[in-house]
Amino acid sequence: MRDGAAEPALSGLTISERGGWEGEEVVVDLDAASTGAALRAAE
């Protein structure tokens, strides 16, 4: 259960630290580790 909460939390932290609005979309520059975590969280 803890692992399931960690990945969305990491994605949220990455968005708040690196994200920015471009029109109506949020764009985030991700490294490979963050990209993997984001993909797993989206499943």
KEKEMAR-206866 format. One record per atom (N, C-alpha, C, CB): atom name; x, z, y; residue number from 0. Coordinates in steps of 0.02 Angstrom, whole numbers, plus 32768, in hexadecimal, padded with zeros to 4 digits. Atoms other than C-alpha are relative to their C-alpha. Glycine has a CB too. Layout:
BEGIN
R  atome    xx    zz    yy  num
R     CA     X     Z     Y  NUM
...
//
This chain:
BEGIN
R  atome    xx    zz    yy  num
R      N  8029  8000  7FC5    0
R     CA  8000  8000  8000    0
R      C  802C  8000  803F    0
R     CB  7FD1  803D  8000    0
R      N  7FD4  7FFD  7FC5    1
R     CA  808E  8028  8078    1
R      C  801D  7FBC  8010    1
R     CB  8038  8033  7FF4    1
R      N  7FE6  8042  7FF4    2
R     CA  80DA  7F7B  805F    2
R      C  7FCD  7FD2  8020    2
R     CB  8019  7FE1  7FBF    2
R      N  8036  8029  7FE3    3
R     CA  8032  7F2C  8088    3
R      C  7FF6  800E  804A    3
R     CB  7FC0  800D  7FDB    3
R      N  8008  7FEF  7FB9    4
R     CA  802E  7F87  812F    4
R      C  803E  7FED  8028    4
R     CB  7FF2  804A  8008    4
R      N  7FC1  800D  7FDC    5
R     CA  80E4  7F66  815A    5
R      C  8004  7FB8  801A    5
R     CB  803B  800E  7FD2    5
R      N  7FF9  8045  7FEC    6
R     CA  80DA  7EA9  8160    6
R      C  7FD4  7FEE  803C    6
R     CB  7FEE  7FD3  7FC6    6
R      N  8026  800E  7FC4    7
R     CA  8047  7E9D  81DB    7
R      C  801C  8025  803D    7
R     CB  7FB7  8014  7FF6    7
R      N  7FE3  7FDB  7FC8    8
R     CA  809A  7F24  8245    8
R      C  803E  7FDC  801B    8
R     CB  8013  8048  7FEA    8
R      N  7FC5  8026  7FEA    9
R     CA  813C  7EC0  8249    9
R      C  7FEC  7FC2  8026    9
R     CB  802C  7FED  7FC4    9
R      N  8018  803C  7FDD   10
R     CA  80DC  7E24  827B   10
R      C  7FE6  8012  8045   10
R     CB  7FC8  7FDE  7FD7   10
R      N  801A  7FEA  7FBF   11
R     CA  8083  7E82  8307   11
R      C  8038  8012  802F   11
R     CB  7FD1  803B  7FF8   11
R      N  7FC6  7FED  7FD7   12
R     CA  8128  7EC9  8346   12
R      C  8025  7FC2  8019   12
R     CB  802F  802E  7FD9   12
R      N  7FDE  803E  7FED   13
R     CA  8178  7E1D  8345   13
R      C  7FD9  7FDB  8036   13
R     CB  8009  7FD3  7FC3   13
R      N  8029  8022  7FCD   14
R     CA  80E6  7DD3  83A7   14
R      C  8006  8023  8043   14
R     CB  7FB5  7FFD  7FEA   14
R      N  7FFC  7FDD  7FC0   15
R     CA  80ED  7E5D  8429   15
R      C  8045  7FFB  8020   15
R     CB  7FEF  8049  7FF7   15
R      N  7FBD  8003  7FE4   16
R     CA  81AA  7E4F  843D   16
R      C  8014  7FB9  8014   16
R     CB  8032  801B  7FCF   16
R      N  7FE7  8045  7FF6   17
R     CA  81C2  7D91  8433   17
R      C  7FC9  7FCE  8012   17
R     CB  8023  7FE9  7FC3   17
R      N  8036  802F  7FF6   18
R     CA  8116  7D45  844D   18
R      C  7FF2  7FF2  8049   18
R     CB  7FC2  801A  7FE0   18
R      N  8014  8013  7FBD   19
R     CA  80D6  7CEB  84E4   19
R      C  7FC6  7FD0  7FFD   19
R     CB  803A  7FE1  8027   19
R      N  803A  802C  7FFD   20
R     CA  8038  7C90  8516   20
R      C  8016  7FBA  8017   20
R     CB  7FC9  801C  802F   20
R      N  7FFA  8046  7FEB   21
R     CA  803B  7BD2  851F   21
R      C  7FBA  7FE3  7FFD   21
R     CB  8033  7FD7  7FD3   21
R      N  8046  8014  7FFE   22
R     CA  7F8E  7BA0  8557   22
R      C  7FD6  8035  7FDF   22
R     CB  7FF6  7FBC  7FDD   22
R      N  802A  7FD1  8024   23
R     CA  7F15  7BF1  84DE   23
R      C  801F  8018  7FBF   23
R     CB  7FBD  7FE0  7FF1   23
R      N  7FDE  7FED  803E   24
R     CA  7F96  7C0C  8453   24
R      C  8039  8030  800F   24
R     CB  801A  7FC2  7FDC   24
R      N  7FC5  7FD4  7FFC   25
R     CA  8018  7C92  8435   25
R      C  8037  7FDF  7FD7   25
R     CB  7FF0  8048  7FE5   25
R      N  7FC7  8020  8021   26
R     CA  80C2  7C49  840A   26
R      C  8037  8035  7FF8   26
R     CB  801A  7FC2  8029   26
R      N  7FCE  7FCF  800F   27
R     CA  8148  7CB2  83B6   27
R      C  803C  7FDE  7FE0   27
R     CB  7FE4  8037  7FD1   27
R      N  7FC3  8019  801E   28
R     CA  81FD  7C85  8392   28
R      C  8014  8031  7FC8   28
R     CB  803A  7FF9  8035   28
R      N  7FF4  7FD4  8039   29
R     CA  8218  7CCB  82E2   29
R      C  8041  7FED  7FDC   29
R     CB  7FC6  7FFC  7FCF   29
R      N  7FC9  800D  802E   30
R     CA  82B2  7CDE  8277   30
R      C  7FE5  7FFA  7FB9   30
R     CB  8036  8038  8005   30
R      N  8017  800D  8044   31
R     CA  82AA  7CBA  81BD   31
R      C  7FDF  803D  7FE0   31
R     CB  803B  7FE9  7FD5   31
R      N  801D  7FC3  801E   32
R     CA  8287  7D6F  8189   32
R      C  7FBB  800E  801D   32
R     CB  802E  803D  800C   32
R      N  8041  7FF5  7FE0   33
R     CA  81F9  7D80  8206   33
R      C  7FCD  7FCD  7FEA   33
R     CB  8007  7FFF  804B   33
R      N  802D  8035  8017   34
R     CA  81B0  7CDA  81D0   34
R      C  7FE5  8010  7FBB   34
R     CB  8023  7FBC  8000   34
R      N  8016  7FEE  8043   35
R     CA  81AA  7D13  811B   35
R      C  7FCE  8039  8001   35
R     CB  803B  8013  7FD5   35
R      N  802E  7FC7  7FFB   36
R     CA  8158  7DB7  814A   36
R      C  7FBC  7FEA  801C   36
R     CB  801E  8038  802C   36
R      N  803E  8019  7FE2   37
R     CA  80D8  7D5D  81B6   37
R      C  7FD6  7FD9  7FCE   37
R     CB  800E  7FD6  803D   37
R      N  8024  8027  8033   38
R     CA  80AB  7CE6  8129   38
R      C  7FE1  802D  7FCB   38
R     CB  802E  7FCE  7FE0   38
R      N  801B  7FD2  8032   39
R     CA  8096  7D74  80AC   39
R      C  7FC6  8028  801D   39
R     CB  8036  802F  7FE6   39
R      N  8035  7FD9  7FE0   40
R     CA  802B  7DD6  8128   40
R      C  7FC0  7FD6  8008   40
R     CB  8017  8019  8044   40
R      N  803A  802C  7FF5   41
R     CA  7FB9  7D3F  8142   41
R      C  7FDA  7FF2  7FBF   41
R     CB  8017  7FBE  801F   41
R      N  8020  800E  8041   42
R     CA  7F91  7D32  8087   42
R      C  7FC6  802E  7FF3   42
R     CB  8031  8005  7FC8   42
//
